[in-house]
Amino acid sequence: MFGRKKKVIGLDIGSSQTKMVELSSGKGKKLLNYGISKVLPDAIVEGEIIDREAVLDSVRSLIESKGFTTKDVVIGIAGRDVIIKRIAMDRMSEADTKEQIKWEAEQYVPFDINEVTLDFDVVNPNFGENQQEVILVAAKNELINNLTVLLRELNLNPIIVDTTAFAVQNVFEYNYSPPPDETTCLIHIGAGMTVINVVKAGSSLSARDVYYGVNAFISKLQKEVGFNYEDAANAVKGTIPVGASQDSVQGVFETFVGDLGTQIERSLQFLSSVTGEEKVSRMYLSGGGSLIPNLLDYLKRRLGVPIELLNPFKNIVYDPTIFGPEGADVVGPILAQACGLALRGE
């Protein structure tokens, strides 16, 4: 939400993978280049960089192996140091809103207001009598500064900082055209975090970061089945080690997807209590966790809502061979956030 538009690379530094996407400029977008590289376990925890060198190595290797030359990047952030709130405030001009937003933010942001960067978007200028609805975004300066310093060490120029929730929403809106009265839930399942954003008529009704993701599944397999990390990570992808109990793995999977379903239901209950929205019409899954075998079908049955994988390249031109043997169906959901960030450029 912070910055200006130009041609950029979308950079998604996750807790298990770094993803980069470069699109052509202009209205008709084409995928020019992309890359995915691993991040060492625990290098990033709940959105906070713990091992800077591991993150630097991941981004550096990606730039070198894929031949990225564009230096301007849009970076995504999420976690405890990022707050997204939909608030009501007195109706006023945009200039006056910009002046007033700091004082409004003090009511909702649990940090020292002088230690955060604020941005806002007026999503409903006629909310009730003499009021407007505003989406308020606050991010700790320390988080932003740490990221920008790290990227400059790589000779990259971070020009926009956006949130994971809005990046996924951006790529969804570019590729899909839901009816304005339809409420959609976007669920981005990462390694350490799941971001749940409920949108309607082009604006976010509620965005929440849930600290539950693929790593929880891996950890459960290690503890309950006795797998080492590598075997557990492979089992999550559907490759169960020879001799392992299929029933034990299935039991852990059902516990994991049940807990994830509970987290989603809680987010929707919170939305209903705050906004009065009663029904989500459809859900879209993205992130590496969305590709866990059978997860989508289990969530469909649990939540009773149509669910499909988000295709970030539905309206973006690409050469099918760019994805190699995995194909766009597998790589696409992993790149959803990075693609949404790249769409911020022109």
C-alpha positions in Angstrom: 0.0 0.0 0.0 3.0 2.3 0.3 4.6 3.7 -2.8 4.2 4.6 -6.5 3.7 2.5 -9.6 6.3 1.5 -12.3 7.6 -1.7 -13.9 8.7 -4.0 -11.1 9.4 -7.5 -9.9 7.0 -9.0 -7.4 9.0 -10.4 -4.5 7.4 -12.8 -2.0 9.8 -13.9 0.8 8.0 -16.7 2.6 9.1 -18.8 5.5 9.9 -21.8 3.2 10.3 -20.3 -0.3 11.2 -17.1 -2.0 9.1 -16.3 -5.1 9.8 -13.7 -7.8 7.6 -12.7 -10.8 8.2 -10.2 -13.5 5.4 -9.2 -15.9 5.4 -7.0 -19.0 4.3 -3.4 -18.7 1.1 -2.0 -20.1 -2.5 -3.3 -19.9 -2.1 -6.7 -21.5 0.2 -8.5 -19.0 2.6 -11.2 -20.1 4.7 -13.4 -17.8 8.3 -12.6 -18.6 10.1 -14.5 -15.9 9.6 -16.2 -12.5 11.6 -18.1 -10.0 11.2 -20.1 -6.8 13.9 -20.9 -4.3 14.0 -22.6 -0.9 14.5 -20.7 2.4 16.1 -22.6 5.3 13.6 -23.8 8.0 13.1 -21.2 10.7 14.9 -18.4 8.8 11.6 -16.6 8.9 9.1 -17.0 11.8 5.7 -15.4 11.8 6.8 -12.9 9.2 10.0 -11.9 11.1 13.4 -12.5 9.6 15.5 -14.5 12.0 18.4 -15.6 9.8 19.3 -12.7 7.5 22.0 -14.6 5.7 19.7 -17.4 4.8 17.2 -15.0 3.3 19.9 -13.1 1.4 21.2 -16.4 0.0 17.7 -17.4 -1.1 17.0 -14.2 -3.0 20.5 -13.9 -4.4 20.5 -17.4 -5.8 17.1 -16.8 -7.4 18.3 -13.6 -9.1 21.4 -15.3 -10.4 19.8 -18.6 -11.5 16.9 -17.0 -13.3 18.7 -14.0 -14.7 16.5 -11.3 -13.2 17.9 -7.8 -14.2 15.1 -5.5 -13.1 16.1 -3.8 -9.9 12.8 -2.2 -8.8 10.7 -4.6 -6.6 7.4 -4.7 -4.8 7.7 -6.6 -1.5 4.9 -8.2 0.5 4.5 -8.2 4.2 2.3 -10.0 6.8 2.4 -11.0 10.4 2.2 -9.5 13.9 3.8 -6.2 12.9 1.1 -5.5 10.2 -2.4 -4.3 11.1 -5.3 -4.1 8.6 -8.6 -2.6 9.9 -11.8 -1.5 8.3 -12.9 1.5 10.3 -15.6 4.2 10.2 -14.7 7.8 10.6 -16.2 11.3 9.9 -16.7 12.0 6.2 -14.1 14.5 5.0 -12.0 15.3 2.0 -9.1 13.0 1.1 -6.6 15.6 2.3 -8.3 16.0 5.6 -8.6 12.2 6.0 -4.9 11.9 5.5 -4.4 14.4 8.3 -6.9 12.8 10.6 -5.9 9.1 10.0 -3.1 9.2 12.5 -5.4 10.1 15.3 -8.0 7.5 14.2 -5.3 4.9 14.0 -4.3 5.3 17.7 -7.6 3.7 18.6 -6.9 0.6 16.6 -3.2 0.1 16.3 -1.5 -1.7 19.3 1.8 -0.1 18.6 3.4 3.3 19.3 1.8 5.4 16.5 5.2 7.1 16.0 6.8 3.8 15.2 4.5 2.7 12.3 3.9 3.7 8.7 0.2 4.3 7.9 -1.8 4.1 4.7 -5.5 4.1 4.0 -8.1 3.7 1.3 -11.6 5.1 1.4 -13.8 2.2 0.4 -17.2 3.6 1.2 -17.5 7.4 1.2 -21.2 7.3 2.1 -21.3 5.1 5.2 -24.2 6.2 7.3 -24.8 9.8 8.2 -21.8 12.0 7.6 -19.4 9.0 7.8 -17.1 7.1 5.6 -15.5 3.6 5.7 -11.8 3.4 5.4 -9.4 0.5 5.3 -6.5 1.4 7.6 -3.1 -0.3 7.1 -0.3 0.1 9.7 3.1 -1.6 9.6 6.0 -1.2 12.0 8.8 0.9 10.7 11.3 -1.6 12.0 9.8 -4.4 9.8 9.8 -2.2 6.7 13.3 -0.9 7.4 14.7 -4.3 7.9 13.3 -5.5 4.6 14.4 -2.5 2.6 18.0 -2.6 4.0 18.2 -6.3 3.2 17.0 -5.8 -0.4 19.4 -2.9 -0.9 22.3 -5.3 0.1 21.2 -7.2 -3.0 21.3 -4.1 -5.1 17.5 -4.1 -5.4 15.3 -1.0 -5.1 12.1 -1.6 -3.0 9.6 1.0 -4.3 6.4 -0.4 -2.9 5.5 -2.3 0.3 2.2 -4.1 0.1 0.5 -6.7 2.3 0.0 -10.4 1.5 -3.8 -10.0 1.8 -4.0 -7.2 -0.7 -1.5 -8.7 -3.1 -3.6 -11.9 -3.3 -6.8 -9.7 -3.6 -5.1 -7.8 -6.4 -4.3 -10.9 -8.5 -7.8 -12.3 -7.8 -9.5 -9.1 -9.1 -7.2 -9.0 -12.1 -8.2 -12.5 -13.2 -11.8 -12.9 -12.0 -15.0 -10.8 -12.3 -17.3 -11.8 -9.4 -20.7 -10.1 -9.2 -20.6 -7.0 -7.0 -23.0 -8.6 -4.5 -21.0 -11.7 -4.1 -18.8 -12.2 -1.0 -15.6 -14.1 -1.7 -13.0 -15.6 0.7 -9.4 -15.7 -0.4 -7.3 -18.1 1.6 -3.5 -18.0 1.1 -1.9 -21.0 2.8 1.8 -20.6 3.4 4.3 -22.6 5.4 4.0 -20.7 8.7 0.9 -18.5 8.2 -2.5 -18.6 6.5 -3.9 -15.2 5.3 -7.7 -15.0 5.1 -9.2 -12.1 3.3 -12.9 -11.7 2.7 -13.7 -9.4 -0.2 -16.8 -7.9 -1.7 -17.3 -5.3 -4.5 -13.6 -4.8 -4.8 -12.8 -4.1 -1.2 -11.7 -6.1 1.8 -14.3 -6.7 4.5 -11.9 -8.5 6.8 -8.3 -9.6 6.5 -6.6 -11.8 9.1 -3.3 -13.5 9.5 -3.6 -16.9 11.2 -0.4 -18.5 12.5 -1.2 -22.0 11.1 0.2 -23.4 7.9 2.0 -26.2 6.2 4.7 -26.3 8.9 2.0 -27.4 11.4 1.3 -30.4 9.2 5.0 -31.2 9.0 5.5 -30.9 12.7 2.5 -33.1 13.5 4.0 -35.8 11.2 7.3 -35.6 12.9 5.9 -35.9 16.4 3.1 -38.4 15.8 4.4 -40.6 13.0 8.1 -40.2 13.7 9.2 -38.9 10.3 12.3 -36.8 10.0 11.8 -33.3 8.4 12.5 -34.4 4.9 10.1 -37.4 5.0 7.4 -35.3 6.6 7.8 -32.6 4.0 7.5 -35.2 1.2 4.5 -36.8 2.9 2.7 -33.5 2.9 3.2 -33.4 -0.9 1.7 -36.9 -1.2 4.9 -39.0 -1.3 4.8 -41.3 1.8 8.0 -43.1 2.7 8.1 -46.9 2.0 6.9 -48.8 5.0 5.2 -45.9 6.7 1.6 -46.3 7.9 -0.8 -44.8 5.4 -3.5 -44.7 8.1 -1.2 -42.8 10.5 -0.4 -40.2 7.8 -4.1 -39.9 6.9 -5.0 -39.4 10.6 -2.6 -36.5 10.9 -3.8 -35.0 7.7 -7.4 -35.1 8.9 -6.4 -33.4 12.2 -4.5 -30.7 10.3 -7.2 -29.9 7.8 -9.8 -30.0 10.6 -7.8 -27.4 12.6 -7.3 -25.3 9.4 -11.1 -25.5 8.8 -11.7 -24.3 12.4 -9.4 -21.3 11.8 -11.3 -20.4 8.6 -14.7 -20.7 10.4 -13.5 -18.5 13.2 -12.5 -15.8 10.7 -15.9 -16.0 9.0 -17.7 -15.8 12.4 -15.7 -12.8 13.3 -16.6 -11.2 10.0 -20.3 -11.9 10.6 -20.2 -10.4 14.1 -18.5 -7.2 12.8 -20.0 -6.5 9.4 -23.2 -8.6 9.5 -22.2 -10.5 6.3 -23.9 -13.8 6.5 -22.7 -15.9 3.6 -19.5 -16.4 1.7 -20.4 -17.5 -1.9 -17.1 -18.9 -2.9 -13.6 -19.5 -1.7 -10.3 -19.5 -3.6 -7.1 -21.2 -2.3 -3.6 -20.1 -3.0 -0.1 -20.6 -1.6 2.0 -23.8 -1.5 -0.4 -25.3 1.1 -3.3 -25.1 -1.3 -1.7 -28.0 -3.3 -1.7 -30.5 -0.4 -3.4 -33.6 -1.9 -7.1 -33.8 -1.0 -7.1 -30.6 1.1 -9.4 -28.7 -1.2 -12.0 -31.5 -1.2 -11.9 -31.9 2.6 -12.4 -28.1 3.1 -15.3 -28.2 0.6 -17.1 -30.8 2.7 -16.2 -29.2 6.0 -17.2 -25.6 5.0 -20.0 -26.4 2.6 -18.9 -23.7 0.2 -17.7 -24.0 -3.5 -13.8 -23.8 -3.4 -11.3 -23.8 -6.2 -7.6 -23.1 -6.6 -6.8 -19.5 -7.6 -5.3 -19.2 -11.0 -3.1 -16.1 -11.1 -2.5 -16.4 -14.8 -6.1 -16.7 -16.0 -5.9 -13.3 -17.7 -2.1 -13.2 -18.1 -0.4 -14.4 -21.2 2.4 -16.9 -20.7 4.4 -19.5 -22.7 3.3 -22.9 -21.2 6.9 -24.2 -21.5 8.1 -21.6 -19.0 6.7 -23.7 -16.1 8.5 -27.0 -17.2 6.9 -30.4 -16.4 5.0 -29.1 -13.3 2.8 -26.8 -15.4 0.9 -23.7 -14.5 -1.7 -25.6 -12.5 0.9 -26.5 -9.9 3.2 -23.5 -10.0 0.4 -20.9 -10.3 -1.1 -21.0 -6.8 2.4 -20.8 -5.3 3.1 -17.6 -7.3 -0.2 -15.9 -6.4 1.2 -13.4 -4.0 4.3 -12.6 -6.1 2.1 -12.1 -9.1 -0.3 -9.8 -7.3 2.8 -7.7 -6.2 4.1 -7.6 -9.8 0.7 -6.3 -10.9 1.4 -3.1 -8.9 3.9 -2.1 -11.5 3.3 -0.4 -14.8 
